[in-house]
Amino acid sequence: MSIAAFSTRRARTLRLAAVGLTAVAALTLTACNSNEGTGTKSEGKPDSSTSAPADQASGSNGSGGSDATGGASDGKKGGGTEQDGSSKDGAKGSGGSGGSDNSEQEIGPCDINKLTIGVKSVQRPVNYMVLEVNNHAGVDCNMPGYPILKFGEDAQAATPVYEDSKPQAVVTLAPGKTAYAGIRTSSADGSGQNGYKATSLEVFLQGSDDSKSVELPGGSVYIDDTAQVTYWQSDLSNALD
């Protein structure tokens, strides 16, 4: 073999070896790159899947989600409580004061069974007595109109009322207070007719069937057809005027 031919063959062999080495190197690099990528992905996937649930769990149970949800919930609850509280307090406040002012109990008529009743004679005017009633019911009550009087068991009618004595307003009797009615028993000059001696007095209140028997001063009184009784008065002087 000539020197030229040997050199040419050696150069071809070296080229083939270089090509082979280059291919091997390329395959090696490709394999390395492929392994690194796979490793990164396989490592990255567990981190990603682990961290995502951790973040979600942190979001729902952790400080971030809890603050947001809890804050909104607390805000709603707090606001609702304050609004409800102020609304209820306001309703109670206005209802309490307004109700007290506007819902005053209507004063009813006096119950004769809760009154102390007595009658006594007076020096002036002549042939007059005064009927007194005291309220021990514990509440205010109204004395209706005038007393209905029946002198004696055989009285045919109640004593007539003296219309000019009617007060401008109904007499309201507070607990422990007294109302009065003046009674003219007979004429002062003896001009009255159909006189008789009564030994009992029964007192009724208008609008009620209940009555009370009242003891007469001295046990008896002379009654004629001029007898009259006044409306209830809050002042004794008005009852005897």
C-alpha positions as CSV (number, residue, x, y, z in Angstrom):
1,M,0.0,0.0,0.0
2,S,1.2,3.4,-0.9
3,I,1.7,6.1,1.6
4,A,-1.0,8.2,0.0
5,A,-3.6,5.5,0.1
6,F,-2.8,4.8,3.8
7,S,-3.2,8.4,4.7
8,T,-6.5,8.6,2.9
9,R,-7.9,5.6,4.7
10,R,-6.6,6.8,8.1
11,A,-8.2,10.2,7.5
12,R,-11.5,8.5,6.7
13,T,-11.3,6.3,9.7
14,L,-10.7,9.4,11.9
15,R,-13.7,11.1,10.4
16,L,-15.9,8.2,11.0
17,A,-14.6,8.0,14.6
18,A,-15.3,11.7,15.1
19,V,-18.8,11.3,13.6
20,G,-19.4,8.4,16.0
21,L,-18.1,10.3,18.9
22,T,-20.2,13.3,18.0
23,A,-23.3,11.2,17.7
24,V,-22.6,9.5,21.0
25,A,-22.1,12.9,22.6
26,A,-25.3,14.2,21.1
27,L,-27.2,11.2,22.3
28,T,-25.7,11.5,25.7
29,L,-26.6,15.2,25.9
30,T,-30.1,14.4,24.7
31,A,-30.5,11.7,27.3
32,C,-29.2,14.0,30.0
33,N,-31.5,16.8,29.0
34,S,-34.4,14.4,28.8
35,N,-33.6,13.0,32.3
36,E,-33.2,16.4,33.8
37,G,-36.6,17.6,32.3
38,T,-38.3,14.5,33.5
39,G,-36.8,14.8,36.9
40,T,-37.8,18.4,37.2
41,K,-41.3,17.6,36.1
42,S,-41.7,14.6,38.3
43,E,-40.3,16.5,41.2
44,G,-42.4,19.6,40.3
45,K,-45.6,17.7,40.0
46,P,-45.6,16.4,43.6
47,D,-44.7,19.9,44.8
48,S,-47.5,21.4,42.7
49,S,-50.1,18.9,43.8
50,T,-49.0,19.1,47.4
51,S,-48.8,22.9,47.6
52,A,-52.1,23.4,45.8
53,P,-54.2,21.5,48.4
54,A,-52.0,23.1,51.1
55,D,-52.9,26.5,49.8
56,Q,-56.5,25.6,49.4
57,A,-56.6,24.2,52.9
58,S,-54.8,27.4,54.1
59,G,-57.3,29.4,52.1
60,S,-60.3,27.8,53.8
61,N,-59.0,27.2,57.2
62,G,-56.0,29.4,57.4
63,S,-55.6,33.0,58.2
64,G,-56.3,34.4,54.7
65,G,-59.5,32.6,53.9
66,S,-60.6,32.6,57.5
67,D,-60.0,36.3,57.8
68,A,-62.0,37.1,54.6
69,T,-64.8,34.7,55.4
70,G,-64.8,35.3,59.1
71,G,-64.5,39.0,58.6
72,A,-67.5,39.1,56.3
73,S,-69.4,36.8,58.6
74,D,-68.4,38.8,61.7
75,G,-69.3,42.0,59.9
76,K,-72.7,40.7,59.0
77,K,-73.3,39.4,62.5
78,G,-72.0,42.5,64.1
79,G,-74.0,44.8,61.8
80,G,-77.1,42.7,62.2
81,T,-76.8,42.7,66.0
82,E,-76.2,46.5,66.1
83,Q,-79.1,47.2,63.8
84,D,-81.4,44.7,65.4
85,G,-80.3,46.0,68.8
86,S,-80.8,49.6,68.0
87,S,-84.1,48.9,66.2
88,K,-85.4,46.9,69.2
89,D,-84.1,49.4,71.7
90,G,-85.6,52.2,69.6
91,A,-88.9,50.4,69.4
92,K,-88.8,49.7,73.1
93,G,-87.8,53.2,73.9
94,S,-90.4,54.8,71.8
95,G,-93.0,52.2,72.6
96,G,-92.2,52.5,76.3
97,S,-92.3,56.2,76.6
98,G,-95.0,56.7,73.9
99,G,-97.0,53.9,75.2
100,S,-96.9,55.2,78.7
101,D,-97.9,58.7,77.6
102,N,-100.5,57.6,75.2
103,S,-102.0,54.6,76.9
104,E,-103.1,56.2,80.1
105,Q,-105.8,54.0,81.6
106,E,-109.3,55.5,81.3
107,I,-110.7,56.4,84.7
108,G,-113.8,54.4,85.4
109,P,-116.7,55.0,87.7
110,C,-116.3,54.5,91.4
111,D,-117.4,51.3,92.9
112,I,-119.7,51.9,95.9
113,N,-118.2,48.8,97.6
114,K,-114.9,50.6,97.6
115,L,-116.2,53.8,99.1
116,T,-116.7,54.8,102.7
117,I,-120.1,56.6,103.0
118,G,-121.5,58.7,105.8
119,V,-124.0,61.4,106.3
120,K,-124.0,64.2,108.9
121,S,-126.2,67.2,109.8
122,V,-125.0,70.8,109.4
123,Q,-126.1,74.0,111.2
124,R,-126.4,76.0,108.1
125,P,-128.4,75.9,105.9
126,V,-131.3,74.8,108.0
127,N,-132.7,71.3,107.4
128,Y,-129.6,70.3,105.5
129,M,-127.3,67.3,105.7
130,V,-124.1,66.5,103.8
131,L,-123.3,63.1,102.3
132,E,-119.6,62.3,102.2
133,V,-117.8,59.5,100.3
134,N,-114.1,58.6,100.6
135,N,-112.3,56.5,98.0
136,H,-110.2,53.6,99.4
137,A,-110.0,51.7,96.0
138,G,-106.3,52.6,95.5
139,V,-107.0,54.1,92.1
140,D,-108.7,57.2,90.7
141,C,-112.4,56.9,89.9
142,N,-115.2,59.1,88.7
143,M,-118.2,59.9,90.8
144,P,-121.1,59.6,88.3
145,G,-123.7,62.4,88.3
146,Y,-125.4,62.6,91.7
147,P,-126.3,60.1,94.4
148,I,-129.6,58.2,94.3
149,L,-131.1,58.4,97.8
150,K,-134.0,56.5,99.2
151,F,-135.1,57.7,102.7
152,G,-137.1,55.0,104.5
153,E,-138.1,51.5,103.5
154,D,-141.4,52.8,102.1
155,A,-139.9,55.5,99.9
156,Q,-141.8,55.5,96.6
157,A,-139.1,57.4,94.6
158,A,-135.5,58.6,94.9
159,T,-134.8,62.1,96.2
160,P,-134.9,64.6,93.2
161,V,-131.6,66.3,92.1
162,Y,-131.0,70.0,92.3
163,E,-130.1,70.7,88.7
164,D,-128.4,74.0,89.3
165,S,-125.7,72.3,91.3
166,K,-124.3,70.4,88.3
167,P,-120.5,71.0,88.1
168,Q,-118.7,71.8,84.9
169,A,-116.8,68.5,85.0
170,V,-117.3,65.1,86.5
171,V,-115.7,64.8,89.9
172,T,-112.7,62.5,89.9
173,L,-111.9,61.0,93.2
174,A,-108.3,60.2,94.0
175,P,-107.4,57.5,96.5
176,G,-108.1,58.8,100.0
177,K,-110.0,61.8,98.8
178,T,-113.6,62.8,99.6
179,A,-116.5,63.9,97.5
180,Y,-119.6,65.6,98.8
181,A,-123.3,66.0,98.1
182,G,-125.7,68.4,99.9
183,I,-129.1,67.2,100.9
184,R,-132.1,69.4,101.7
185,T,-134.4,67.3,103.8
186,S,-137.4,69.6,104.1
187,S,-138.5,73.2,103.7
188,A,-137.3,75.7,106.3
189,D,-140.6,77.5,106.5
190,G,-142.7,74.3,106.8
191,S,-144.4,74.8,103.4
192,G,-143.4,71.3,102.3
193,Q,-146.1,68.6,101.9
194,N,-146.3,64.9,102.4
195,G,-143.7,64.9,105.2
196,Y,-142.7,61.7,107.0
197,K,-140.1,60.5,109.4
198,A,-137.4,58.3,107.8
199,T,-135.3,56.0,109.9
200,S,-133.1,54.6,107.2
201,L,-131.1,55.8,104.2
202,E,-130.0,53.7,101.2
203,V,-127.5,55.2,98.8
204,F,-127.0,54.2,95.2
205,L,-124.5,55.4,92.5
206,Q,-125.8,56.1,89.1
207,G,-125.2,53.2,86.7
208,S,-125.0,50.6,89.4
209,D,-127.5,48.4,91.2
210,D,-125.3,48.1,94.3
211,S,-126.2,50.2,97.3
212,K,-125.1,50.9,100.8
213,S,-127.2,51.6,103.9
214,V,-126.1,54.7,105.8
215,E,-126.9,55.4,109.4
216,L,-128.8,58.7,109.9
217,P,-127.8,61.3,112.5
218,G,-129.9,60.8,115.6
219,G,-131.4,57.7,114.0
220,S,-134.1,59.5,112.0
221,V,-134.8,62.6,109.8
222,Y,-137.9,64.4,108.7
223,I,-138.5,64.4,104.9
224,D,-141.1,66.2,102.8
225,D,-141.6,66.8,99.1
226,T,-139.2,69.7,98.9
227,A,-136.2,67.4,99.6
228,Q,-133.4,67.6,97.0
229,V,-129.8,66.4,96.6
230,T,-127.0,68.1,94.7
231,Y,-124.6,66.6,92.2
232,W,-121.3,65.3,93.5
233,Q,-118.9,68.1,94.4
234,S,-115.2,68.1,95.1
235,D,-115.6,70.9,97.7
236,L,-117.9,70.9,100.7
237,S,-118.9,74.6,100.3
238,N,-120.2,73.9,96.9
239,A,-122.3,71.1,98.2
240,L,-123.9,73.4,100.8
241,D,-124.2,76.5,98.6
